[in-house]
Amino acid sequence: MTQTYTYSPRPVGGPISFAIKGDMLIVDSGRKVHEVRLGAVDTVRMTYEPGRIGQKSFRTKVTMKDGKTFTFSSLNWKSLVEAQEMAAEYRAFARNLCEAIVTANPQARFIAGKPWWLWASTTVVAILSLLMMAYLIWQALRMGSTGVALIGALLAVVGTWQIEPMVRLNKPRVFTSGALPEELMPKAS
């Protein structure tokens, strides 16, 4: 049985198709067709990638033992201004791909979230930014600039709304191919 997934990773350019055939993955970019041995997979990493406002994007990155990588996302670009969330298709293909990888290579590692150093630095920058906004608000209120304090509070709320999911969802952790991290999968319709 062949499982497939096709999406456009960028607003311009053609689609990329993936097809699982036994212990092989066929990647067709339109210009080239690559055959990837799933037994040569070293790591599968699933992450949350913030998209445009109101759209969440999830990404799976597969790293081979030789260092080569390929990725696929839950967001399918139709044009410069229109993107489609492919929740059901992405969920099914990610699950099937992870099962095929663990069958071909039981030593493959499955990691959720960003690398520790990137997640920690993002977290530190987010906390420092929030503390600086709190200080700005406090100073503005102390000086009687209620308008500046309100703008600062609005920016703090919007910043927290945008950054909080990146920190929470991308915390590094391991998972198994049979229990993909639900928080890093688009919600099925």
Phi, psi and omega in degrees: 000136181255128174253137183231160176209128180230131178206163176255114185285342183226159179298331177241146182112170185271171179283161174243134179246140176239137177223124177271122177231095182066239180261021178238151172239124179262121180248117182244110180267002183096324177262322182224153174242124179247141173253123183248124176282118182291340175291344180265008179283133177263311187220142170241124181238126178251133182222163171263129179239113181300135178253207176293166180303129178088352179240132176256144178233135178242144185227142173242127180243127180249124180249130180273166179297333180273004177095347178290151181225160167214152181228159169215151188236163178273358182253124181252116181279126178261329179200187179296334184242356184234127176230147182242133175278129183250062188302302185296317181294317180296313180303311182296315182291319179299317179297313180296320180295316180297320177296318179294322179294313182293331176291318181282329182213093180297343179275356180299142180260141179242118186235135174255143176091178181280164173301151184309313185297321181287318179296316181296318180293322176297318180296315180297314179298319180296315180294315179298319179298318180295319177295321178294322177293321177297319178296318178300315180297314180299314180295319180296317178294321179298326181271358179084015180265078182297323180298315179295320179297320179294319177296317177300318179295319178298315178296323178295319180294314180296318179298317179296318179299324181278321188273327184306314179295326178298319181285311184295311186283332184264016176298128183295136176194163179261158175215171178252159181296336180274347182227072179297146182293112183302325182290345178253022176235138178297148180291128179290139181285000000 
